[in-house]
Amino acid sequence: MTTERRLGLGVQLLSVLVAALVAYFTTQASIQSEIAEIRATQVSQFGEVLRRLGTMQDDIRELRAR
């Protein structure tokens, strides 16, 4: 195998590795984005639950006061 052929194969291998790394990090960024979105939704839902519990406590206090 000639030096030029080896160099060509090395360049091809390097370009495949770079493409794989780009795909990997792009996928990782996408996954991290999804996780952040899920966490934000969970925090929002938890806040809503706390708000509803507060409303229920107010209702109970009001009923007791009657």
PDBQT receptor file of N, H, CA, C and O in Angstrom, charges set to zero:
ATOM      1  N   MET A   1       0.850  -1.169   0.000  1.00  0.00    +0.000 N 
ATOM      2  CA  MET A   1       0.000   0.000   0.000  1.00  0.00    +0.000 C 
ATOM      3  C   MET A   1       0.900   1.237   0.000  1.00  0.00    +0.000 C 
ATOM      4  O   MET A   1       1.856   1.331   0.770  1.00  0.00    +0.000 OA
ATOM      5  N   THR A   2       0.576   2.163  -0.865  1.00  0.00    +0.000 N 
ATOM      6  H   THR A   2      -0.201   2.087  -1.491  1.00  0.00    +0.000 HD
ATOM      7  CA  THR A   2       1.414   3.353  -0.996  1.00  0.00    +0.000 C 
ATOM      8  C   THR A   2       1.132   4.333   0.130  1.00  0.00    +0.000 C 
ATOM      9  O   THR A   2       0.103   4.267   0.804  1.00  0.00    +0.000 OA
ATOM     10  N   THR A   3       2.074   5.236   0.310  1.00  0.00    +0.000 N 
ATOM     11  H   THR A   3       2.909   5.290  -0.238  1.00  0.00    +0.000 HD
ATOM     12  CA  THR A   3       1.933   6.263   1.347  1.00  0.00    +0.000 C 
ATOM     13  C   THR A   3       0.722   7.146   1.063  1.00  0.00    +0.000 C 
ATOM     14  O   THR A   3       0.004   7.535   1.984  1.00  0.00    +0.000 OA
ATOM     15  N   GLU A   4       0.496   7.459  -0.206  1.00  0.00    +0.000 N 
ATOM     16  H   GLU A   4       1.080   7.143  -0.955  1.00  0.00    +0.000 HD
ATOM     17  CA  GLU A   4      -0.655   8.294  -0.568  1.00  0.00    +0.000 C 
ATOM     18  C   GLU A   4      -1.966   7.595  -0.215  1.00  0.00    +0.000 C 
ATOM     19  O   GLU A   4      -2.907   8.230   0.261  1.00  0.00    +0.000 OA
ATOM     20  N   ARG A   5      -2.020   6.298  -0.448  1.00  0.00    +0.000 N 
ATOM     21  H   ARG A   5      -1.256   5.783  -0.834  1.00  0.00    +0.000 HD
ATOM     22  CA  ARG A   5      -3.223   5.512  -0.147  1.00  0.00    +0.000 C 
ATOM     23  C   ARG A   5      -3.457   5.487   1.363  1.00  0.00    +0.000 C 
ATOM     24  O   ARG A   5      -4.585   5.662   1.825  1.00  0.00    +0.000 OA
ATOM     25  N   ARG A   6      -2.387   5.269   2.127  1.00  0.00    +0.000 N 
ATOM     26  H   ARG A   6      -1.471   5.126   1.752  1.00  0.00    +0.000 HD
ATOM     27  CA  ARG A   6      -2.506   5.263   3.589  1.00  0.00    +0.000 C 
ATOM     28  C   ARG A   6      -2.972   6.625   4.100  1.00  0.00    +0.000 C 
ATOM     29  O   ARG A   6      -3.826   6.707   4.983  1.00  0.00    +0.000 OA
ATOM     30  N   LEU A   7      -2.414   7.668   3.550  1.00  0.00    +0.000 N 
ATOM     31  H   LEU A   7      -1.720   7.602   2.833  1.00  0.00    +0.000 HD
ATOM     32  CA  LEU A   7      -2.800   9.017   3.952  1.00  0.00    +0.000 C 
ATOM     33  C   LEU A   7      -4.270   9.260   3.630  1.00  0.00    +0.000 C 
ATOM     34  O   LEU A   7      -4.997   9.850   4.429  1.00  0.00    +0.000 OA
ATOM     35  N   GLY A   8      -4.702   8.806   2.465  1.00  0.00    +0.000 N 
ATOM     36  H   GLY A   8      -4.112   8.327   1.816  1.00  0.00    +0.000 HD
ATOM     37  CA  GLY A   8      -6.105   8.951   2.074  1.00  0.00    +0.000 C 
ATOM     38  C   GLY A   8      -7.026   8.210   3.017  1.00  0.00    +0.000 C 
ATOM     39  O   GLY A   8      -8.070   8.733   3.408  1.00  0.00    +0.000 OA
ATOM     40  N   LEU A   9      -6.646   6.982   3.392  1.00  0.00    +0.000 N 
ATOM     41  H   LEU A   9      -5.799   6.557   3.075  1.00  0.00    +0.000 HD
ATOM     42  CA  LEU A   9      -7.458   6.201   4.334  1.00  0.00    +0.000 C 
ATOM     43  C   LEU A   9      -7.472   6.853   5.716  1.00  0.00    +0.000 C 
ATOM     44  O   LEU A   9      -8.490   6.848   6.407  1.00  0.00    +0.000 OA
ATOM     45  N   GLY A  10      -6.336   7.409   6.102  1.00  0.00    +0.000 N 
ATOM     46  H   GLY A  10      -5.509   7.414   5.540  1.00  0.00    +0.000 HD
ATOM     47  CA  GLY A  10      -6.257   8.105   7.395  1.00  0.00    +0.000 C 
ATOM     48  C   GLY A  10      -7.171   9.319   7.429  1.00  0.00    +0.000 C 
ATOM     49  O   GLY A  10      -7.837   9.574   8.432  1.00  0.00    +0.000 OA
ATOM     50  N   VAL A  11      -7.201  10.065   6.334  1.00  0.00    +0.000 N 
ATOM     51  H   VAL A  11      -6.660   9.857   5.519  1.00  0.00    +0.000 HD
ATOM     52  CA  VAL A  11      -8.073  11.235   6.239  1.00  0.00    +0.000 C 
ATOM     53  C   VAL A  11      -9.538  10.806   6.288  1.00  0.00    +0.000 C 
ATOM     54  O   VAL A  11     -10.357  11.445   6.950  1.00  0.00    +0.000 OA
ATOM     55  N   GLN A  12      -9.859   9.733   5.589  1.00  0.00    +0.000 N 
ATOM     56  H   GLN A  12      -9.194   9.215   5.052  1.00  0.00    +0.000 HD
ATOM     57  CA  GLN A  12     -11.242   9.224   5.614  1.00  0.00    +0.000 C 
ATOM     58  C   GLN A  12     -11.633   8.782   7.023  1.00  0.00    +0.000 C 
ATOM     59  O   GLN A  12     -12.730   9.084   7.493  1.00  0.00    +0.000 OA
ATOM     60  N   LEU A  13     -10.741   8.073   7.683  1.00  0.00    +0.000 N 
ATOM     61  H   LEU A  13      -9.850   7.828   7.300  1.00  0.00    +0.000 HD
ATOM     62  CA  LEU A  13     -11.008   7.619   9.043  1.00  0.00    +0.000 C 
ATOM     63  C   LEU A  13     -11.193   8.804   9.983  1.00  0.00    +0.000 C 
ATOM     64  O   LEU A  13     -12.099   8.808  10.817  1.00  0.00    +0.000 OA
ATOM     65  N   LEU A  14     -10.348   9.791   9.847  1.00  0.00    +0.000 N 
ATOM     66  H   LEU A  14      -9.612   9.788   9.169  1.00  0.00    +0.000 HD
ATOM     67  CA  LEU A  14     -10.452  10.989  10.680  1.00  0.00    +0.000 C 
ATOM     68  C   LEU A  14     -11.782  11.713  10.448  1.00  0.00    +0.000 C 
ATOM     69  O   LEU A  14     -12.403  12.183  11.401  1.00  0.00    +0.000 OA
ATOM     70  N   SER A  15     -12.216  11.804   9.209  1.00  0.00    +0.000 N 
ATOM     71  H   SER A  15     -11.711  11.422   8.435  1.00  0.00    +0.000 HD
ATOM     72  CA  SER A  15     -13.476  12.493   8.918  1.00  0.00    +0.000 C 
ATOM     73  C   SER A  15     -14.667  11.712   9.476  1.00  0.00    +0.000 C 
ATOM     74  O   SER A  15     -15.644  12.308   9.928  1.00  0.00    +0.000 OA
ATOM     75  N   VAL A  16     -14.587  10.377   9.445  1.00  0.00    +0.000 N 
ATOM     76  H   VAL A  16     -13.793   9.893   9.078  1.00  0.00    +0.000 HD
ATOM     77  CA  VAL A  16     -15.654   9.559  10.035  1.00  0.00    +0.000 C 
ATOM     78  C   VAL A  16     -15.676   9.751  11.546  1.00  0.00    +0.000 C 
ATOM     79  O   VAL A  16     -16.752   9.866  12.132  1.00  0.00    +0.000 OA
ATOM     80  N   LEU A  17     -14.527   9.787  12.178  1.00  0.00    +0.000 N 
ATOM     81  H   LEU A  17     -13.653   9.693  11.702  1.00  0.00    +0.000 HD
ATOM     82  CA  LEU A  17     -14.465  10.003  13.624  1.00  0.00    +0.000 C 
ATOM     83  C   LEU A  17     -15.002  11.377  14.021  1.00  0.00    +0.000 C 
ATOM     84  O   LEU A  17     -15.719  11.507  15.013  1.00  0.00    +0.000 OA
ATOM     85  N   VAL A  18     -14.660  12.378  13.257  1.00  0.00    +0.000 N 
ATOM     86  H   VAL A  18     -14.077  12.272  12.451  1.00  0.00    +0.000 HD
ATOM     87  CA  VAL A  18     -15.163  13.725  13.541  1.00  0.00    +0.000 C 
ATOM     88  C   VAL A  18     -16.679  13.759  13.387  1.00  0.00    +0.000 C 
ATOM     89  O   VAL A  18     -17.367  14.348  14.221  1.00  0.00    +0.000 OA
ATOM     90  N   ALA A  19     -17.206  13.144  12.344  1.00  0.00    +0.000 N 
ATOM     91  H   ALA A  19     -16.647  12.666  11.667  1.00  0.00    +0.000 HD
ATOM     92  CA  ALA A  19     -18.656  13.102  12.134  1.00  0.00    +0.000 C 
ATOM     93  C   ALA A  19     -19.344  12.367  13.282  1.00  0.00    +0.000 C 
ATOM     94  O   ALA A  19     -20.415  12.777  13.731  1.00  0.00    +0.000 OA
ATOM     95  N   ALA A  20     -18.729  11.282  13.757  1.00  0.00    +0.000 N 
ATOM     96  H   ALA A  20     -17.860  10.949  13.393  1.00  0.00    +0.000 HD
ATOM     97  CA  ALA A  20     -19.304  10.533  14.878  1.00  0.00    +0.000 C 
ATOM     98  C   ALA A  20     -19.304  11.375  16.149  1.00  0.00    +0.000 C 
ATOM     99  O   ALA A  20     -20.276  11.360  16.905  1.00  0.00    +0.000 OA
ATOM    100  N   LEU A  21     -18.236  12.098  16.384  1.00  0.00    +0.000 N 
ATOM    101  H   LEU A  21     -17.446  12.110  15.770  1.00  0.00    +0.000 HD
ATOM    102  CA  LEU A  21     -18.169  12.964  17.569  1.00  0.00    +0.000 C 
ATOM    103  C   LEU A  21     -19.200  14.091  17.499  1.00  0.00    +0.000 C 
ATOM    104  O   LEU A  21     -19.845  14.410  18.498  1.00  0.00    +0.000 OA
ATOM    105  N   VAL A  22     -19.352  14.681  16.341  1.00  0.00    +0.000 N 
ATOM    106  H   VAL A  22     -18.828  14.423  15.529  1.00  0.00    +0.000 HD
ATOM    107  CA  VAL A  22     -20.356  15.740  16.174  1.00  0.00    +0.000 C 
ATOM    108  C   VAL A  22     -21.750  15.176  16.430  1.00  0.00    +0.000 C 
ATOM    109  O   VAL A  22     -22.554  15.803  17.119  1.00  0.00    +0.000 OA
ATOM    110  N   ALA A  23     -22.038  14.012  15.888  1.00  0.00    +0.000 N 
ATOM    111  H   ALA A  23     -21.385  13.503  15.328  1.00  0.00    +0.000 HD
ATOM    112  CA  ALA A  23     -23.342  13.383  16.104  1.00  0.00    +0.000 C 
ATOM    113  C   ALA A  23     -23.556  13.071  17.580  1.00  0.00    +0.000 C 
ATOM    114  O   ALA A  23     -24.643  13.294  18.114  1.00  0.00    +0.000 OA
ATOM    115  N   TYR A  24     -22.531  12.560  18.231  1.00  0.00    +0.000 N 
ATOM    116  H   TYR A  24     -21.649  12.379  17.797  1.00  0.00    +0.000 HD
ATOM    117  CA  TYR A  24     -22.622  12.223  19.657  1.00  0.00    +0.000 C 
ATOM    118  C   TYR A  24     -22.925  13.462  20.492  1.00  0.00    +0.000 C 
ATOM    119  O   TYR A  24     -23.853  13.453  21.301  1.00  0.00    +0.000 OA
ATOM    120  N   PHE A  25     -22.150  14.527  20.300  1.00  0.00    +0.000 N 
ATOM    121  H   PHE A  25     -21.396  14.534  19.642  1.00  0.00    +0.000 HD
ATOM    122  CA  PHE A  25     -22.346  15.723  21.115  1.00  0.00    +0.000 C 
ATOM    123  C   PHE A  25     -23.657  16.430  20.782  1.00  0.00    +0.000 C 
ATOM    124  O   PHE A  25     -24.271  17.037  21.659  1.00  0.00    +0.000 OA
ATOM    125  N   THR A  26     -24.087  16.357  19.539  1.00  0.00    +0.000 N 
ATOM    126  H   THR A  26     -23.589  15.863  18.826  1.00  0.00    +0.000 HD
ATOM    127  CA  THR A  26     -25.384  16.918  19.167  1.00  0.00    +0.000 C 
ATOM    128  C   THR A  26     -26.503  16.158  19.877  1.00  0.00    +0.000 C 
ATOM    129  O   THR A  26     -27.444  16.761  20.391  1.00  0.00    +0.000 OA
ATOM    130  N   THR A  27     -26.394  14.845  19.899  1.00  0.00    +0.000 N 
ATOM    131  H   THR A  27     -25.629  14.354  19.481  1.00  0.00    +0.000 HD
ATOM    132  CA  THR A  27     -27.382  14.022  20.591  1.00  0.00    +0.000 C 
ATOM    133  C   THR A  27     -27.367  14.310  22.085  1.00  0.00    +0.000 C 
ATOM    134  O   THR A  27     -28.426  14.428  22.702  1.00  0.00    +0.000 OA
ATOM    135  N   GLN A  28     -26.188  14.423  22.669  1.00  0.00    +0.000 N 
ATOM    136  H   GLN A  28     -25.328  14.327  22.168  1.00  0.00    +0.000 HD
ATOM    137  CA  GLN A  28     -26.076  14.721  24.091  1.00  0.00    +0.000 C 
ATOM    138  C   GLN A  28     -26.715  16.071  24.419  1.00  0.00    +0.000 C 
ATOM    139  O   GLN A  28     -27.406  16.200  25.429  1.00  0.00    +0.000 OA
ATOM    140  N   ALA A  29     -26.490  17.061  23.582  1.00  0.00    +0.000 N 
ATOM    141  H   ALA A  29     -25.929  16.956  22.762  1.00  0.00    +0.000 HD
ATOM    142  CA  ALA A  29     -27.083  18.384  23.797  1.00  0.00    +0.000 C 
ATOM    143  C   ALA A  29     -28.598  18.311  23.716  1.00  0.00    +0.000 C 
ATOM    144  O   ALA A  29     -29.300  18.957  24.494  1.00  0.00    +0.000 OA
ATOM    145  N   SER A  30     -29.092  17.533  22.785  1.00  0.00    +0.000 N 
ATOM    146  H   SER A  30     -28.522  17.008  22.154  1.00  0.00    +0.000 HD
ATOM    147  CA  SER A  30     -30.535  17.362  22.641  1.00  0.00    +0.000 C 
ATOM    148  C   SER A  30     -31.129  16.683  23.875  1.00  0.00    +0.000 C 
ATOM    149  O   SER A  30     -32.180  17.090  24.371  1.00  0.00    +0.000 OA
ATOM    150  N   ILE A  31     -30.453  15.656  24.359  1.00  0.00    +0.000 N 
ATOM    151  H   ILE A  31     -29.600  15.326  23.956  1.00  0.00    +0.000 HD
ATOM    152  CA  ILE A  31     -30.918  14.943  25.551  1.00  0.00    +0.000 C 
ATOM    153  C   ILE A  31     -30.914  15.878  26.756  1.00  0.00    +0.000 C 
ATOM    154  O   ILE A  31     -31.871  15.897  27.531  1.00  0.00    +0.000 OA
ATOM    155  N   GLN A  32     -29.855  16.645  26.916  1.00  0.00    +0.000 N 
ATOM    156  H   GLN A  32     -29.078  16.630  26.287  1.00  0.00    +0.000 HD
ATOM    157  CA  GLN A  32     -29.778  17.574  28.044  1.00  0.00    +0.000 C 
ATOM    158  C   GLN A  32     -30.886  18.622  27.965  1.00  0.00    +0.000 C 
ATOM    159  O   GLN A  32     -31.442  19.022  28.988  1.00  0.00    +0.000 OA
ATOM    160  N   SER A  33     -31.201  19.060  26.758  1.00  0.00    +0.000 N 
ATOM    161  H   SER A  33     -30.750  18.735  25.927  1.00  0.00    +0.000 HD
ATOM    162  CA  SER A  33     -32.288  20.016  26.566  1.00  0.00    +0.000 C 
ATOM    163  C   SER A  33     -33.626  19.416  26.979  1.00  0.00    +0.000 C 
ATOM    164  O   SER A  33     -34.436  20.074  27.631  1.00  0.00    +0.000 OA
ATOM    165  N   GLU A  34     -33.850  18.165  26.594  1.00  0.00    +0.000 N 
ATOM    166  H   GLU A  34     -33.192  17.631  26.064  1.00  0.00    +0.000 HD
ATOM    167  CA  GLU A  34     -35.092  17.467  26.970  1.00  0.00    +0.000 C 
ATOM    168  C   GLU A  34     -35.185  17.312  28.484  1.00  0.00    +0.000 C 
ATOM    169  O   GLU A  34     -36.251  17.510  29.067  1.00  0.00    +0.000 OA
ATOM    170  N   ILE A  35     -34.075  16.960  29.119  1.00  0.00    +0.000 N 
ATOM    171  H   ILE A  35     -33.209  16.799  28.646  1.00  0.00    +0.000 HD
ATOM    172  CA  ILE A  35     -34.056  16.803  30.574  1.00  0.00    +0.000 C 
ATOM    173  C   ILE A  35     -34.384  18.128  31.250  1.00  0.00    +0.000 C 
ATOM    174  O   ILE A  35     -35.161  18.164  32.204  1.00  0.00    +0.000 OA
ATOM    175  N   ALA A  36     -33.801  19.207  30.766  1.00  0.00    +0.000 N 
ATOM    176  H   ALA A  36     -33.169  19.178  29.991  1.00  0.00    +0.000 HD
ATOM    177  CA  ALA A  36     -34.075  20.527  31.349  1.00  0.00    +0.000 C 
ATOM    178  C   ALA A  36     -35.549  20.892  31.195  1.00  0.00    +0.000 C 
ATOM    179  O   ALA A  36     -36.150  21.463  32.105  1.00  0.00    +0.000 OA
ATOM    180  N   GLU A  37     -36.123  20.566  30.055  1.00  0.00    +0.000 N 
ATOM    181  H   GLU A  37     -35.635  20.101  29.315  1.00  0.00    +0.000 HD
ATOM    182  CA  GLU A  37     -37.540  20.857  29.822  1.00  0.00    +0.000 C 
ATOM    183  C   GLU A  37     -38.430  20.043  30.767  1.00  0.00    +0.000 C 
ATOM    184  O   GLU A  37     -39.408  20.560  31.308  1.00  0.00    +0.000 OA
ATOM    185  N   ILE A  38     -38.086  18.782  30.958  1.00  0.00    +0.000 N 
ATOM    186  H   ILE A  38     -37.291  18.362  30.519  1.00  0.00    +0.000 HD
ATOM    187  CA  ILE A  38     -38.848  17.923  31.869  1.00  0.00    +0.000 C 
ATOM    188  C   ILE A  38     -38.747  18.457  33.294  1.00  0.00    +0.000 C 
ATOM    189  O   ILE A  38     -39.748  18.510  34.009  1.00  0.00    +0.000 OA
ATOM    190  N   ARG A  39     -37.557  18.848  33.706  1.00  0.00    +0.000 N 
ATOM    191  H   ARG A  39     -36.744  18.805  33.126  1.00  0.00    +0.000 HD
ATOM    192  CA  ARG A  39     -37.376  19.387  35.059  1.00  0.00    +0.000 C 
ATOM    193  C   ARG A  39     -38.181  20.667  35.245  1.00  0.00    +0.000 C 
ATOM    194  O   ARG A  39     -38.807  20.857  36.288  1.00  0.00    +0.000 OA
ATOM    195  N   ALA A  40     -38.174  21.529  34.267  1.00  0.00    +0.000 N 
ATOM    196  H   ALA A  40     -37.666  21.375  33.419  1.00  0.00    +0.000 HD
ATOM    197  CA  ALA A  40     -38.943  22.770  34.364  1.00  0.00    +0.000 C 
ATOM    198  C   ALA A  40     -40.433  22.474  34.500  1.00  0.00    +0.000 C 
ATOM    199  O   ALA A  40     -41.135  23.133  35.266  1.00  0.00    +0.000 OA
ATOM    200  N   THR A  41     -40.909  21.485  33.759  1.00  0.00    +0.000 N 
ATOM    201  H   THR A  41     -40.339  20.949  33.136  1.00  0.00    +0.000 HD
ATOM    202  CA  THR A  41     -42.315  21.086  33.847  1.00  0.00    +0.000 C 
ATOM    203  C   THR A  41     -42.619  20.537  35.233  1.00  0.00    +0.000 C 
ATOM    204  O   THR A  41     -43.657  20.857  35.813  1.00  0.00    +0.000 OA
ATOM    205  N   GLN A  42     -41.733  19.720  35.763  1.00  0.00    +0.000 N 
ATOM    206  H   GLN A  42     -40.890  19.459  35.292  1.00  0.00    +0.000 HD
ATOM    207  CA  GLN A  42     -41.943  19.150  37.092  1.00  0.00    +0.000 C 
ATOM    208  C   GLN A  42     -41.982  20.244  38.154  1.00  0.00    +0.000 C 
ATOM    209  O   GLN A  42     -42.822  20.202  39.053  1.00  0.00    +0.000 OA
ATOM    210  N   VAL A  43     -41.095  21.209  38.062  1.00  0.00    +0.000 N 
ATOM    211  H   VAL A  43     -40.412  21.243  37.332  1.00  0.00    +0.000 HD
ATOM    212  CA  VAL A  43     -41.079  22.310  39.026  1.00  0.00    +0.000 C 
ATOM    213  C   VAL A  43     -42.377  23.097  38.932  1.00  0.00    +0.000 C 
ATOM    214  O   VAL A  43     -42.959  23.467  39.951  1.00  0.00    +0.000 OA
ATOM    215  N   SER A  44     -42.826  23.350  37.723  1.00  0.00    +0.000 N 
ATOM    216  H   SER A  44     -42.353  23.049  36.895  1.00  0.00    +0.000 HD
ATOM    217  CA  SER A  44     -44.077  24.078  37.518  1.00  0.00    +0.000 C 
ATOM    218  C   SER A  44     -45.251  23.303  38.108  1.00  0.00    +0.000 C 
ATOM    219  O   SER A  44     -46.107  23.878  38.781  1.00  0.00    +0.000 OA
ATOM    220  N   GLN A  45     -45.288  22.012  37.856  1.00  0.00    +0.000 N 
ATOM    221  H   GLN A  45     -44.593  21.544  37.309  1.00  0.00    +0.000 HD
ATOM    222  CA  GLN A  45     -46.380  21.181  38.382  1.00  0.00    +0.000 C 
ATOM    223  C   GLN A  45     -46.333  21.115  39.906  1.00  0.00    +0.000 C 
ATOM    224  O   GLN A  45     -47.378  21.135  40.556  1.00  0.00    +0.000 OA
ATOM    225  N   PHE A  46     -45.148  21.038  40.478  1.00  0.00    +0.000 N 
ATOM    226  H   PHE A  46     -44.299  21.022  39.950  1.00  0.00    +0.000 HD
ATOM    227  CA  PHE A  46     -45.010  21.009  41.927  1.00  0.00    +0.000 C 
ATOM    228  C   PHE A  46     -45.494  22.326  42.526  1.00  0.00    +0.000 C 
ATOM    229  O   PHE A  46     -46.155  22.332  43.564  1.00  0.00    +0.000 OA
ATOM    230  N   GLY A  47     -45.166  23.436  41.876  1.00  0.00    +0.000 N 
ATOM    231  H   GLY A  47     -44.628  23.431  41.033  1.00  0.00    +0.000 HD
ATOM    232  CA  GLY A  47     -45.653  24.736  42.331  1.00  0.00    +0.000 C 
ATOM    233  C   GLY A  47     -47.173  24.800  42.308  1.00  0.00    +0.000 C 
ATOM    234  O   GLY A  47     -47.792  25.362  43.212  1.00  0.00    +0.000 OA
ATOM    235  N   GLU A  48     -47.767  24.225  41.279  1.00  0.00    +0.000 N 
ATOM    236  H   GLU A  48     -47.264  23.769  40.545  1.00  0.00    +0.000 HD
ATOM    237  CA  GLU A  48     -49.229  24.194  41.171  1.00  0.00    +0.000 C 
ATOM    238  C   GLU A  48     -49.839  23.355  42.291  1.00  0.00    +0.000 C 
ATOM    239  O   GLU A  48     -50.861  23.733  42.862  1.00  0.00    +0.000 OA
ATOM    240  N   VAL A  49     -49.224  22.229  42.604  1.00  0.00    +0.000 N 
ATOM    241  H   VAL A  49     -48.393  21.922  42.139  1.00  0.00    +0.000 HD
ATOM    242  CA  VAL A  49     -49.705  21.377  43.699  1.00  0.00    +0.000 C 
ATOM    243  C   VAL A  49     -49.629  22.139  45.025  1.00  0.00    +0.000 C 
ATOM    244  O   VAL A  49     -50.563  22.093  45.825  1.00  0.00    +0.000 OA
ATOM    245  N   LEU A  50     -48.527  22.829  45.251  1.00  0.00    +0.000 N 
ATOM    246  H   LEU A  50     -47.768  22.866  44.601  1.00  0.00    +0.000 HD
ATOM    247  CA  LEU A  50     -48.397  23.607  46.491  1.00  0.00    +0.000 C 
ATOM    248  C   LEU A  50     -49.450  24.714  46.558  1.00  0.00    +0.000 C 
ATOM    249  O   LEU A  50     -50.016  24.971  47.621  1.00  0.00    +0.000 OA
ATOM    250  N   ARG A  51     -49.707  25.356  45.442  1.00  0.00    +0.000 N 
ATOM    251  H   ARG A  51     -49.247  25.147  44.579  1.00  0.00    +0.000 HD
ATOM    252  CA  ARG A  51     -50.723  26.406  45.411  1.00  0.00    +0.000 C 
ATOM    253  C   ARG A  51     -52.099  25.823  45.754  1.00  0.00    +0.000 C 
ATOM    254  O   ARG A  51     -52.852  26.411  46.529  1.00  0.00    +0.000 OA
ATOM    255  N   ARG A  52     -52.413  24.682  45.179  1.00  0.00    +0.000 N 
ATOM    256  H   ARG A  52     -51.800  24.204  44.548  1.00  0.00    +0.000 HD
ATOM    257  CA  ARG A  52     -53.708  24.040  45.450  1.00  0.00    +0.000 C 
ATOM    258  C   ARG A  52     -53.820  23.603  46.908  1.00  0.00    +0.000 C 
ATOM    259  O   ARG A  52     -54.884  23.724  47.515  1.00  0.00    +0.000 OA
ATOM    260  N   LEU A  53     -52.724  23.095  47.468  1.00  0.00    +0.000 N 
ATOM    261  H   LEU A  53     -51.860  22.997  46.974  1.00  0.00    +0.000 HD
ATOM    262  CA  LEU A  53     -52.738  22.716  48.884  1.00  0.00    +0.000 C 
ATOM    263  C   LEU A  53     -52.990  23.936  49.766  1.00  0.00    +0.000 C 
ATOM    264  O   LEU A  53     -53.727  23.861  50.749  1.00  0.00    +0.000 OA
ATOM    265  N   GLY A  54     -52.386  25.036  49.412  1.00  0.00    +0.000 N 
ATOM    266  H   GLY A  54     -51.787  25.097  48.613  1.00  0.00    +0.000 HD
ATOM    267  CA  GLY A  54     -52.618  26.275  50.160  1.00  0.00    +0.000 C 
ATOM    268  C   GLY A  54     -54.073  26.694  50.093  1.00  0.00    +0.000 C 
ATOM    269  O   GLY A  54     -54.649  27.108  51.099  1.00  0.00    +0.000 OA
ATOM    270  N   THR A  55     -54.666  26.589  48.923  1.00  0.00    +0.000 N 
ATOM    271  H   THR A  55     -54.197  26.252  48.107  1.00  0.00    +0.000 HD
ATOM    272  CA  THR A  55     -56.080  26.923  48.745  1.00  0.00    +0.000 C 
ATOM    273  C   THR A  55     -56.957  25.991  49.579  1.00  0.00    +0.000 C 
ATOM    274  O   THR A  55     -57.928  26.426  50.198  1.00  0.00    +0.000 OA
ATOM    275  N   MET A  56     -56.604  24.703  49.587  1.00  0.00    +0.000 N 
ATOM    276  H   MET A  56     -55.815  24.350  49.084  1.00  0.00    +0.000 HD
ATOM    277  CA  MET A  56     -57.374  23.741  50.379  1.00  0.00    +0.000 C 
ATOM    278  C   MET A  56     -57.262  24.063  51.871  1.00  0.00    +0.000 C 
ATOM    279  O   MET A  56     -58.250  23.966  52.598  1.00  0.00    +0.000 OA
ATOM    280  N   GLN A  57     -56.084  24.441  52.328  1.00  0.00    +0.000 N 
ATOM    281  H   GLN A  57     -55.281  24.520  51.737  1.00  0.00    +0.000 HD
ATOM    282  CA  GLN A  57     -55.902  24.806  53.728  1.00  0.00    +0.000 C 
ATOM    283  C   GLN A  57     -56.752  26.022  54.081  1.00  0.00    +0.000 C 
ATOM    284  O   GLN A  57     -57.371  26.077  55.144  1.00  0.00    +0.000 OA
ATOM    285  N   ASP A  58     -56.771  26.990  53.178  1.00  0.00    +0.000 N 
ATOM    286  H   ASP A  58     -56.268  26.946  52.314  1.00  0.00    +0.000 HD
ATOM    287  CA  ASP A  58     -57.601  28.182  53.401  1.00  0.00    +0.000 C 
ATOM    288  C   ASP A  58     -59.070  27.794  53.497  1.00  0.00    +0.000 C 
ATOM    289  O   ASP A  58     -59.792  28.298  54.357  1.00  0.00    +0.000 OA
ATOM    290  N   ASP A  59     -59.516  26.900  52.618  1.00  0.00    +0.000 N 
ATOM    291  H   ASP A  59     -58.929  26.490  51.920  1.00  0.00    +0.000 HD
ATOM    292  CA  ASP A  59     -60.909  26.444  52.634  1.00  0.00    +0.000 C 
ATOM    293  C   ASP A  59     -61.236  25.724  53.939  1.00  0.00    +0.000 C 
ATOM    294  O   ASP A  59     -62.307  25.925  54.511  1.00  0.00    +0.000 OA
ATOM    295  N   ILE A  60     -60.316  24.888  54.406  1.00  0.00    +0.000 N 
ATOM    296  H   ILE A  60     -59.446  24.725  53.940  1.00  0.00    +0.000 HD
ATOM    297  CA  ILE A  60     -60.521  24.160  55.662  1.00  0.00    +0.000 C 
ATOM    298  C   ILE A  60     -60.611  25.135  56.837  1.00  0.00    +0.000 C 
ATOM    299  O   ILE A  60     -61.473  24.983  57.703  1.00  0.00    +0.000 OA
ATOM    300  N   ARG A  61     -59.735  26.123  56.872  1.00  0.00    +0.000 N 
ATOM    301  H   ARG A  61     -59.034  26.246  56.169  1.00  0.00    +0.000 HD
ATOM    302  CA  ARG A  61     -59.768  27.120  57.946  1.00  0.00    +0.000 C 
ATOM    303  C   ARG A  61     -61.101  27.869  57.928  1.00  0.00    +0.000 C 
ATOM    304  O   ARG A  61     -61.702  28.122  58.972  1.00  0.00    +0.000 OA
ATOM    305  N   GLU A  62     -61.547  28.218  56.725  1.00  0.00    +0.000 N 
ATOM    306  H   GLU A  62     -61.059  28.013  55.877  1.00  0.00    +0.000 HD
ATOM    307  CA  GLU A  62     -62.806  28.931  56.584  1.00  0.00    +0.000 C 
ATOM    308  C   GLU A  62     -63.982  28.077  57.087  1.00  0.00    +0.000 C 
ATOM    309  O   GLU A  62     -64.870  28.573  57.780  1.00  0.00    +0.000 OA
ATOM    310  N   LEU A  63     -63.969  26.790  56.726  1.00  0.00    +0.000 N 
ATOM    311  H   LEU A  63     -63.247  26.387  56.163  1.00  0.00    +0.000 HD
ATOM    312  CA  LEU A  63     -65.040  25.899  57.180  1.00  0.00    +0.000 C 
ATOM    313  C   LEU A  63     -65.007  25.717  58.699  1.00  0.00    +0.000 C 
ATOM    314  O   LEU A  63     -66.059  25.640  59.332  1.00  0.00    +0.000 OA
ATOM    315  N   ARG A  64     -63.847  25.650  59.271  1.00  0.00    +0.000 N 
ATOM    316  H   ARG A  64     -62.992  25.713  58.757  1.00  0.00    +0.000 HD
ATOM    317  CA  ARG A  64     -63.723  25.501  60.727  1.00  0.00    +0.000 C 
ATOM    318  C   ARG A  64     -64.216  26.754  61.456  1.00  0.00    +0.000 C 
ATOM    319  O   ARG A  64     -64.773  26.680  62.551  1.00  0.00    +0.000 OA
ATOM    320  N   ALA A  65     -63.998  27.900  60.819  1.00  0.00    +0.000 N 
ATOM    321  H   ALA A  65     -63.546  27.960  59.929  1.00  0.00    +0.000 HD
ATOM    322  CA  ALA A  65     -64.379  29.154  61.442  1.00  0.00    +0.000 C 
ATOM    323  C   ALA A  65     -65.902  29.330  61.481  1.00  0.00    +0.000 C 
ATOM    324  O   ALA A  65     -66.404  30.134  62.267  1.00  0.00    +0.000 OA
ATOM    325  N   ARG A  66     -66.616  28.618  60.678  1.00  0.00    +0.000 N 
ATOM    326  H   ARG A  66     -66.208  27.965  60.040  1.00  0.00    +0.000 HD
ATOM    327  CA  ARG A  66     -68.074  28.765  60.609  1.00  0.00    +0.000 C 
ATOM    328  C   ARG A  66     -68.754  28.180  61.786  1.00  0.00    +0.000 C 
ATOM    329  O   ARG A  66     -69.981  28.223  61.875  1.00  0.00    +0.000 OA
TER     330      ARG A  66
